[in-house]
Amino acid sequence: MTRRRRSPSLPCAVRVQAAGFALGHRRDGSVRRLFFSLLDIHVRAKRRRPDAAGVRSVDVTIDASRGLWARVFSPSPTKGEALPVVVFFHGGGFVLFSAASFYYDRLCRRICRELRAVVVSVNYRLAPAHRFPAAYDDGLAALRYLEANGLPEAAAVDLSSCFLAGDSAGGNMVHHVAHVCGGGGGEHDVEVAEAFPAAMVAIGGFDLLKGWQARYVEALRGKGKAVRVVEYPGAIHGFCLFPELADSGELVEEMKLFVQEHRTKRVQ
């Protein structure tokens, strides 16, 4: 007898979208770029007209020579309030999507609104046109830009409360950037700098990469680093991109709690 594989319970709209992205992948792991280009709808920043929740966005050039830029999301300002900063790296296997992609623009707006944080979504260079370590270099360049220039076009920010976030390939970038900024050098296996910050890792029960995520958590803990693990047994890879899913909302709430907890420690 063979046991039938269980499938995640998803709303019809999410199931259709997920199936569309699945069709964009070949069995050998490569992607159908033309197919993905049809699914990857880009949206403009909303600098003059904020959305219904009062979130404004503007595209900021970080390094014109390499085409590096970021989309900065700011909530409606409150007098005397200095907001934390979340630097976000989108997913897509280092070859797909953009800070202007509809799914990531929508997610970053939600993070901005719910966390009351300024979100800097980095539009790093993609492979194969820009090979390793171009994406990592761009992630580091974005943080150095913030340190040198701040965010003059955003609401008042507290750059001492800067957090890194990302999904899929973007999560990989978070680790690398945090490692190097913490004083680390080249990476072999999971290298962790002495000043590597506390981390939160989200694991979906239907994510094909959940084994790698669990091993990553073990590696960090094995090196004495603080890690909060949030698990969603019914979640698929990239579930945070779909606001229709309850797990997506719960993850954003966990992010909010994480930022509040660690920002408070810094302020004290």
N, C-alpha and C positions, 0 to 999 in steps of 0.2 A: 504494500500500500504506500502511496505517496501523499505527503501532507500538502494541502493546498496553501500557497503563500497568501498571507493576509495582505490586504490593500488598505491604504490610508482612507479615512472618511473625509472627503473633501466636497465643498459646494460645487455644483455643476460648473459655474463660471471659472473657478480656480482649476478644476480638473481639465477643462478645455485648454486653458492657457498653459498649464504644465505639460499637457500632451503636445502642444505646439512646440514648446521649447525642446521637448524630448526628441521630436522628429528632426530637429536641427543638428542632432549628434549622429555621427556614423559609428558603426560597431568598433572600428579601430581606434576610437577616441577623438578623431578629428571632427571638425564642425563644418556645416554647410553655411558659409558666410553669407551667400546671397539670401538664403532662407532666413537667417537671423536678421539680416538687414531689413526685411519686411516686417519682422516682429518688433524690432527695436525702434520704437517711435521716440523722437526727440522733442522736447518742449523747451520753450524759452524761459529765461529768468523773468521774474515779476518785480522789477525794480520800482516802477511808478505806481502800479496797482497791486497792493497786497492781496493775498487770497482771503477767503471768507473768515479765516482764523486770525488774520492780521499779520501773516508771515510774509516778509519781503525777501527777494533774492536778487543777487547781482553776480555777474561773472567777473572775476578778478584775474588779471594776468600775473603769473608768478615768474615765468621766464619765457619771453617771446622767442628766443633763439631756438628753443626746443618745443615750442608749442604747448608749454605747460601752463594750465590755468585751474582755477577752482570756482565752484559755485558756492557762494556764501549766503546762508539763510539766517535771517534775524527775526525774532518775535517782536510784537509791538512793544516799544520801550516803556519802562516804568522809571520815573524820576528817582535818581540815586541808586539804581540797581546795577551792579556789575555782574554780568552773566558768565557762566562757565563756557568753555569752548570744546566742541566735539569735532575732531578731525576725522572725516569718514573716507574709507577706501571701498569703492564698489567692487562687486564680484564679476565673474565672467571668465575665469580661467586664464587671466592675463591677456586674453585675445579679443574679448567682446565687451560691449556696453560702454557707457560714458556717464559722466556726471550730469549730462543733459538727458539721459534716458528717462523715459516717463516713470518707470518703476522706481528708479533711484531718486529722482526728483521728488516723487510722492513720499517715499520713505523718509528722506531727509527733512521734508516739511513736517512730517509727523513727529520726528525726533525733536526738531526745533520747538514745535508747539507744546508737546507733552513734557519735555525736560526743561523748558524755558532756558535753552542754551543756544548759542550761535553755532551753527553747523557749517563746517568748511569741507565740502565734498570735492576731493581732489581728482581732476581729470588727468591721470597719469598716462604715459605713452604705452601703447599696446604692442605685443608681439604679433606676427613675426617681423613686422617692419622695424620694431625696436626691440632688440634682443636683451636678455638678461645681462646686466642687472638694471636696465633702464627704468623699470617700474619702481624698484627699490630706491634708486637714486632720486626719482621724482618725489617719492614719499618723504624722503629726508629733506629735499629742497623745499617742500611745502612748509615743514616745521621751521626750517631756518628762515624762511620768508616771514613767517608769523613773528618769530623772535625779533627780527630786524625791523619789521615794518608795522606790526600790529594789524588791526583791521579798521582803518579809518572810515570805511563806508558802512560799517555794521554798528549795532547798538554797543553801548559801553560794555567791555569785556574784562574778565579777570584771567589774564593769560597764565597766572600761576595755577589755575584750575583748568588744565588742558587734558582732555581724554582722547584716546584713539579708539576707533570703532571700525568694523568692516565685516562683510560676509563673504564666505567662500575664499576666493583668491585675495580679497580684501582683508580677511582675517589673517592670512599668511603675511601680508604686508604689515599689519599691526604688530605682529611679533617681531619682525625684522627691524622695523623703525624703532620700536621700544628698546630692543636689544642694543642697537647702535647708539641711540640717544642716552642709554644708561651706561655708556662707556665700553660696550662690547665691540669686538672686531669681527673677523670672518666667521661664518657659521658652519659647524659640522654637527650633524644630528640636531639636537635642540640645545644650542648654546644660550646661556642666560647671563646677562651682565649683572654685576653686583647690585647696581641700582635699578634693576628691572622692577617695574611697579606691580601693584596688585592687579589681578586680571579676573575677568568674568568670561566664561565659555558656555555657549548655548549648544545643546546637542539634541537633534531631532531623532526620534525613534525609527523613522523611515528614511533617514539620510544615509546614502550609500557610503559616505565618508565618516560615519559616526565612530568607527573603529579607530581611525586616525585621530579623531578629536579626543577620544578617551585616552589614547596613548600620550597625546600632547599634555593633557591634564596631569597624568601620572609623572611625566618628565618634569613639569614645572614643580610639582609637589616634591619630587625626589630631590630637587635642588633647593628646597626650602622656601619656595615662593608661595604667596597667598593666592589661592584660586577659588572663586565662587563658581560652582557648576549649576546651571539651570537646565533641566531636562524636560523635553516635551515628547512623550511617547508616541503621539499621533502625528508628529510634524515631519514634513518633507524637507529636502534641501532647498534653501531659499525661501522658507515659509514666511520670513519677516517681510517679504515684498508684497504680501497679500493682506490688506487690512480686513478682508472678509473673514479671515481666520482668527479665532479667539486667541490662539497661541501667539500670534503676532502682537496683539495688544498686550498680552501678559509679558512678552519679552521687552517691549518698550517700557512697561512699568518697572521691570527688574532693572533696566538700564537707568531709569530715573532714580531708583533707590540706591544703586551703586554710586552714581554721581553724587548724590546728596551725602552719602556716608563718607566717601573719600574726600569730598570737597570740605566737609566739616573738619576732618582731621587736619587738612592743610591750613585752614583758617585758624584753628586753635594753635 
